[in-house]
Amino acid sequence: MRPCDAGPGSGAAGGTTVTVHYVVVPAAARHKRADPIFFFAGGPGQSAIALAGSVLPLFQRLNNRRDLVFIDQRGTGRSAPLACDAEDELPLAQRFDAERGRQRLAACLASLRKLPHGDLRQYTTSIAMADADAVRAALGASQINLVGGSYGTRAALDYLRQFPSHVRRIVLDGVAPPDMVLPASMGQDVEAALARLFTDCEQEPSCQARHPRLRAHWQGLLSAAPRPASVVDPLDGRPATVRIDVDLLANAVRGPLYAPGLAAALPFAIDEAAAGRYGALVGLAGVLGGGPRTTRLFEGLHFSVVCAEDAPDAAAPPPSGLGAVYLRPYAALCRDWPRGSVPPAFRDLPTSQVPVLAFSGTLDPVTPPRHGERVVKALGPRARHVVVPNAGHGVMAIGCTRELLYRFIDADDEAQALAVDAGCLAHLPRPPAFEPPRPGPSLAGAVR
């Protein structure tokens, strides 16, 4: 049980409280280590407990001797959830209607503010990390190991800033610095990842032969927007008419770029759309919003964090290109969204007196290596940056990375931890561009 109001005098009798839920996966060994592993989820807005099932295999060996702890950050899961209505049941055209989406979120804001825990100023990263330290204290651990992915890396860095003596080791996967301004920076990074996709296709003979005008086709789609298109709804198979605008195009490329295996479908989808067949591109546009309900974003928490910590300064020049597209819904909503107080030191990159292992994928469209490089430099000599070629957003699930996690956290000696061999990640290839299967010769009459 934690006070909802994190300000002076919080916790007084009769004050509103939130219950922070967490799950402990006990170590298998009878004589376990005293320093558990805390996992911080991404988003912001993901439930760590909901993600536990997919994350546990990565930590299986570490779980032999250490407890694993998954906390539903306040505003997610069962910890004072700030959820908005899902869009699954809506017709396809409405799911991609940007204005209707803004109206849905405005209505969600009004409903969230009526909740008993609806003071949306009380859901910042720094407050959530104070909750995490309360969980540490409740478990009786003097030090903990932190593993964060995406936004979870920002959370881990803020925990280090607030509670440095309670940290033993840190793993950062897809580094999102506290001074990174979302979603403005996202436009720059998505455009860079998309440009690299085009360049890599141009330099790969088979891709270039199949998609010789890929870059021009993409520019043509942007220039022709908005326009109507007849497609088949990928969820129910029904015909639908969709407005192909710049918002849809921007989201159609952003989601797949997170995962190189999905990005491999973009050349085919873009060329198909240039020929007037938008089905593949519309299907890809829903990538980030799909998946089980339990792993989707709690949008109320998402905007409570982003509007407080990332809303751009009104005096700053507005972003251009895709950055302007990604910024629009945030700028409109954050004007009315209650903003929590951000500590003056929140955006300062901390130095670290404990080992930190940071991972970045060269193809990551939202937390590329440029962010990790800057953070590791600020953290100091006890931090190491592993840049994985041709990896996207998040590398912990790739091949030998789980062995690196184990060796880094399990090493008794700090120098040994920072010297783990990452050579197994040095030659990861980019998946080849997708091509749909083509019908082969008929087998009729071949069997006698």
C-alpha positions in Angstrom: 0.0 0.0 0.0 1.5 3.3 -1.1 0.2 6.9 -0.8 -1.3 8.2 -4.0 -0.1 11.7 -3.3 3.7 11.6 -3.3 4.0 15.2 -2.0 4.7 16.6 1.4 2.5 15.1 4.1 1.5 12.1 2.0 0.5 9.0 3.8 -1.5 10.9 6.4 -4.5 9.1 7.9 -7.4 9.2 5.5 -5.3 10.0 2.4 -5.9 8.2 -0.9 -3.6 5.1 -1.4 -2.8 2.8 -4.2 -1.9 -0.8 -3.9 1.3 -1.7 -5.8 1.1 -5.3 -6.9 4.2 -7.4 -7.5 5.1 -11.0 -8.2 8.2 -12.8 -6.8 9.4 -15.9 -8.7 11.4 -17.7 -6.1 14.9 -18.9 -6.8 15.1 -22.6 -7.4 18.1 -23.1 -5.1 17.7 -23.7 -1.4 20.5 -21.3 -0.6 19.7 -18.4 -2.8 21.6 -15.1 -3.4 20.4 -12.1 -1.4 20.2 -9.7 -4.4 17.0 -10.3 -6.4 16.5 -9.2 -10.0 13.9 -6.4 -10.6 12.4 -6.2 -14.1 11.1 -2.8 -15.3 8.7 -3.0 -18.3 8.6 -0.6 -21.3 6.0 1.6 -22.8 5.6 3.6 -20.6 2.4 1.7 -19.8 3.2 -2.0 -20.0 2.4 -4.3 -17.1 5.5 -6.1 -15.9 3.5 -8.9 -14.4 1.7 -9.5 -17.7 5.0 -9.7 -19.5 6.5 -12.1 -17.0 5.6 -15.2 -19.0 7.6 -14.1 -22.0 10.5 -12.7 -20.0 11.0 -15.7 -17.7 12.8 -17.9 -20.3 15.4 -15.2 -20.6 16.1 -15.3 -16.9 15.8 -19.0 -16.3 19.4 -19.6 -15.4 19.6 -16.5 -13.2 16.4 -17.7 -11.5 18.3 -20.8 -10.2 19.9 -18.7 -7.4 18.1 -15.3 -7.5 14.5 -14.3 -7.0 12.9 -12.5 -9.9 10.6 -9.6 -9.1 7.9 -8.1 -11.5 6.2 -4.9 -10.3 3.1 -3.6 -11.9 4.1 0.1 -12.0 1.3 2.3 -10.6 -1.1 2.9 -13.4 -0.7 -0.5 -15.0 -1.9 -4.0 -14.4 -3.6 -4.3 -11.0 -1.8 -1.3 -9.5 -4.4 1.5 -9.7 -4.8 0.8 -13.5 -5.3 3.7 -15.9 -6.8 2.0 -18.8 -8.6 3.3 -21.9 -11.2 1.5 -23.9 -9.7 -0.9 -26.5 -10.4 -0.4 -30.2 -10.6 -4.0 -31.3 -14.4 -4.1 -32.0 -14.4 -0.9 -34.1 -14.6 -1.0 -37.9 -11.3 -0.8 -39.7 -11.8 2.7 -41.0 -12.5 4.0 -37.4 -9.4 2.2 -36.0 -7.2 4.3 -38.3 -9.2 7.6 -37.9 -6.7 10.0 -36.2 -9.4 12.5 -35.2 -11.6 9.8 -33.7 -8.6 8.5 -31.9 -8.0 11.9 -30.3 -11.6 12.1 -29.3 -11.4 8.6 -27.7 -8.4 9.6 -25.6 -10.0 12.9 -24.5 -13.0 10.9 -23.3 -10.7 8.5 -21.5 -9.0 11.4 -19.8 -12.4 12.6 -18.5 -13.2 9.1 -17.1 -9.8 8.6 -15.5 -10.1 11.8 -13.6 -13.2 10.5 -11.9 -11.4 7.4 -10.5 -10.6 7.3 -6.7 -6.9 7.2 -7.8 -7.5 9.6 -10.7 -5.0 12.3 -9.7 -2.9 11.8 -12.8 -0.1 14.0 -11.5 1.0 11.1 -9.2 2.2 8.7 -11.9 5.6 9.9 -12.9 8.7 7.7 -13.2 10.3 9.1 -10.1 7.2 8.3 -8.0 7.1 4.8 -9.5 10.7 4.2 -8.6 10.0 5.2 -5.0 7.3 2.5 -5.1 9.9 0.0 -6.4 12.3 0.9 -3.5 9.4 0.3 -1.1 9.0 -3.2 -2.6 12.8 -3.8 -2.2 12.5 -2.8 1.5 9.5 -5.1 2.0 11.5 -8.0 0.6 14.4 -7.2 2.9 17.0 -6.9 0.1 19.8 -4.4 0.8 20.8 -4.4 -2.9 19.0 -5.4 -6.1 19.9 -6.0 -9.8 17.9 -3.9 -12.3 16.9 -5.1 -15.8 15.0 -2.6 -17.9 13.8 -2.6 -21.5 13.0 0.5 -23.5 11.1 2.9 -21.1 12.2 0.5 -18.4 15.8 1.7 -19.0 14.6 5.2 -18.1 13.0 3.8 -14.9 16.3 1.9 -14.0 18.4 5.1 -14.5 16.0 7.0 -12.3 16.2 4.3 -9.6 20.0 4.6 -9.8 19.7 8.4 -9.4 17.5 8.1 -6.4 18.8 5.0 -4.6 22.4 4.4 -5.8 23.4 2.4 -2.7 20.6 -0.1 -3.3 21.8 -1.1 -6.8 24.3 -4.0 -7.5 24.1 -4.4 -11.3 22.1 -2.8 -14.1 21.1 -4.1 -17.6 19.7 -1.6 -20.1 18.1 -2.9 -23.3 17.2 -0.2 -25.8 18.3 2.9 -23.9 15.7 5.7 -23.4 17.5 8.5 -21.5 15.5 10.7 -19.2 16.3 13.8 -21.3 15.0 12.1 -24.5 12.0 14.1 -25.7 9.3 11.8 -27.0 7.7 11.6 -29.5 9.8 14.3 -31.3 13.0 12.2 -31.2 11.0 9.2 -32.5 10.4 11.0 -35.8 14.2 11.5 -36.4 15.0 7.9 -35.4 12.2 6.3 -37.4 13.2 8.2 -40.5 16.8 7.1 -40.0 15.8 3.5 -39.7 13.5 3.7 -42.7 16.3 5.3 -44.8 18.7 2.6 -43.8 16.1 0.0 -44.9 16.0 1.6 -48.3 19.8 1.8 -48.5 20.2 -1.8 -47.5 17.7 -2.9 -50.1 19.5 -0.8 -52.8 22.8 -2.5 -51.8 21.5 -6.1 -51.8 21.2 -7.3 -55.4 18.1 -9.5 -55.1 16.2 -6.8 -53.1 17.2 -4.1 -55.5 16.1 -6.3 -58.5 12.7 -6.9 -57.0 12.2 -3.3 -55.6 14.2 -1.0 -57.8 12.0 2.1 -57.0 11.3 1.5 -53.3 12.4 5.0 -52.1 10.5 6.8 -54.8 7.4 4.7 -54.2 7.5 5.7 -50.5 7.7 9.4 -51.4 4.9 8.9 -53.9 2.6 7.5 -51.2 3.3 10.4 -48.9 2.7 12.9 -51.8 -0.6 11.2 -52.8 -2.0 11.2 -49.2 -4.8 11.4 -48.3 -6.7 9.1 -50.6 -9.3 6.3 -50.1 -8.4 2.7 -50.6 -10.4 -0.5 -50.6 -8.9 -3.2 -48.4 -9.8 -6.3 -46.5 -9.9 -6.0 -42.7 -7.0 -8.3 -41.5 -9.0 -9.1 -38.3 -12.4 -10.2 -39.7 -11.8 -10.6 -43.5 -14.5 -8.1 -44.4 -14.1 -5.5 -47.2 -13.6 -1.9 -46.0 -12.7 1.5 -47.3 -9.8 3.2 -45.4 -8.5 6.7 -45.7 -4.8 6.4 -46.5 -3.4 9.5 -44.8 0.1 10.5 -43.6 -0.8 9.3 -40.1 -1.6 5.8 -41.3 1.6 5.7 -43.5 3.8 6.8 -40.6 2.4 4.2 -38.3 2.6 1.5 -41.0 6.4 1.8 -41.1 7.1 2.5 -37.4 5.6 -0.7 -36.0 7.4 -3.2 -38.3 10.7 -1.3 -37.9 10.9 -2.4 -34.3 11.5 -6.0 -35.4 13.8 -6.6 -38.4 11.8 -9.7 -39.3 8.7 -7.6 -39.7 10.6 -4.8 -41.4 11.5 -7.3 -44.1 7.9 -7.1 -45.3 8.0 -3.3 -45.8 9.6 -3.4 -49.3 6.8 -5.7 -50.6 4.1 -3.7 -48.8 5.3 -0.3 -50.1 5.6 -1.5 -53.7 2.1 -3.1 -53.4 0.6 0.2 -52.1 2.3 2.1 -54.9 0.4 -0.2 -57.3 -2.9 0.6 -55.6 -3.0 -2.6 -53.4 -2.9 -1.3 -49.8 -3.8 -4.5 -47.9 -0.3 -5.4 -46.8 0.5 -1.9 -45.6 -2.8 -1.5 -43.7 -2.1 -4.8 -42.0 1.3 -3.6 -40.9 -0.1 -0.4 -39.6 -1.8 -2.3 -36.8 1.4 -4.0 -35.5 2.0 -1.8 -32.5 -1.7 -2.0 -31.4 -2.1 -5.7 -31.7 -1.4 -8.6 -29.4 -3.1 -9.9 -26.3 -4.9 -7.4 -24.1 -2.6 -8.2 -21.2 0.5 -6.9 -23.0 -1.0 -3.7 -24.3 -0.3 -0.2 -23.0 -2.3 1.3 -20.2 -2.7 4.5 -22.1 -3.6 6.6 -19.0 -0.2 5.8 -17.5 1.5 6.3 -20.8 0.2 9.8 -21.2 0.7 10.7 -17.6 4.4 9.9 -18.0 5.0 11.4 -21.4 3.0 14.6 -20.8 4.9 15.2 -17.6 8.4 14.2 -18.7 8.6 14.5 -22.5 6.1 17.2 -23.6 8.3 19.5 -25.6 9.1 23.0 -24.6 6.6 25.4 -26.3 9.6 27.6 -27.3 11.4 24.7 -29.1 11.1 24.5 -32.9 8.4 21.9 -33.9 9.7 18.7 -35.5 9.3 18.2 -39.3 8.5 15.1 -41.3 7.4 12.0 -39.4 8.2 13.7 -36.2 5.4 16.2 -36.7 3.0 13.3 -37.4 3.9 11.4 -34.2 3.8 14.6 -32.2 0.3 15.7 -33.2 -1.8 13.5 -30.9 0.5 14.1 -27.9 0.6 17.8 -28.4 -3.2 18.0 -28.5 -3.8 15.7 -25.5 -1.0 17.0 -23.3 -2.4 20.5 -23.4 -5.2 19.2 -21.1 -3.6 16.3 -19.4 -2.6 17.0 -15.7 1.2 17.0 -15.5 3.0 15.7 -12.5 6.0 17.4 -11.0 9.4 16.3 -12.4 12.4 16.6 -10.0 15.0 19.1 -11.2 17.6 16.4 -11.4 15.4 13.9 -13.2 16.8 14.7 -16.7 20.5 14.7 -15.5 22.2 11.5 -16.5 23.6 9.8 -13.4 27.1 8.4 -12.9 27.3 4.8 -11.8 29.5 3.2 -9.1 28.2 -0.2 -10.1 28.6 -2.2 -13.4 26.1 -1.3 -16.1 25.6 -3.4 -19.3 23.7 -1.5 -22.1 22.5 -3.0 -25.3 21.5 -1.2 -28.6 20.4 -2.6 -31.9 21.7 -0.8 -35.0 18.2 -1.0 -36.7 16.3 0.2 -33.7 13.8 3.0 -34.8 13.1 4.5 -31.4 16.2 3.9 -29.1 19.1 3.5 -31.5 22.7 3.4 -30.5 23.1 7.2 -30.4 21.1 7.3 -27.2 23.0 4.4 -25.6 26.4 5.9 -26.5 25.6 9.1 -24.7 24.2 7.4 -21.6 27.1 5.0 -21.2 29.6 7.9 -21.5 27.8 9.8 -18.7 27.6 6.7 -16.5 31.3 6.4 -16.5 34.0 3.7 -16.7 31.8 1.0 -15.0 29.4 1.1 -18.0 29.7 -0.9 -21.2 27.8 -0.5 -24.4 27.1 -3.6 -26.7 25.9 -2.5 -30.1 24.3 -5.4 -31.9 24.4 -5.2 -35.7 21.0 -5.6 -37.5 19.0 -5.9 -34.3 15.9 -3.9 -33.7 14.2 -2.6 -30.6 15.3 -4.9 -27.8 18.0 -7.6 -28.0 17.5 -9.6 -24.8 15.6 -12.3 -26.7 18.3 -12.8 -29.3 20.3 -16.0 -29.2 23.2 -15.8 -26.7 22.1 -12.6 -25.0 20.5 -14.6 -22.1 23.9 -16.1 -21.5 25.5 -12.6 -21.4 22.8 -11.5 -18.9 23.6 -14.5 -16.7 27.4 -14.0 -16.8 27.1 -10.3 -16.2 24.8 -10.5 -13.2 26.2 -13.7 -11.7 29.9 -12.7 -11.8 31.2 -12.0 -8.3 33.9 -9.7 -9.6 32.9 -6.4 -11.2 35.8 -6.4 -13.7 34.7 -9.9 -14.7 31.1 -8.8 -15.1 32.1 -6.0 -17.5 34.4 -8.3 -19.5 31.7 -10.7 -20.6 32.3 -11.9 -24.2 29.7 -10.5 -26.5 31.3 -11.8 -29.7 28.3 -14.1 -30.3 26.3 -11.0 -31.3 28.8 -9.5 -33.7 27.6 -11.0 -37.0 23.8 -11.0 -36.9 22.4 -10.7 -40.5 19.5 -8.5 -41.6 16.6 -10.8 -42.5 16.1 -10.8 -46.3 13.3 -8.9 -47.9 10.0 -10.8 -47.8 8.5 -12.1 -50.9 5.1 -13.9 -51.0 5.1 -17.5 -52.0 4.4 -18.0 -55.7 2.3 -20.9 -57.1 4.4 -23.7 -58.4 3.7 -25.9 -61.3 0.6 -28.0 -61.1 1.0 -31.5 -59.7 -2.1 -32.8 -61.5 -1.3 -36.1 -63.3 2.1 -36.4 -61.7 1.1 -39.3 -59.5 0.2 -42.5 -61.3 
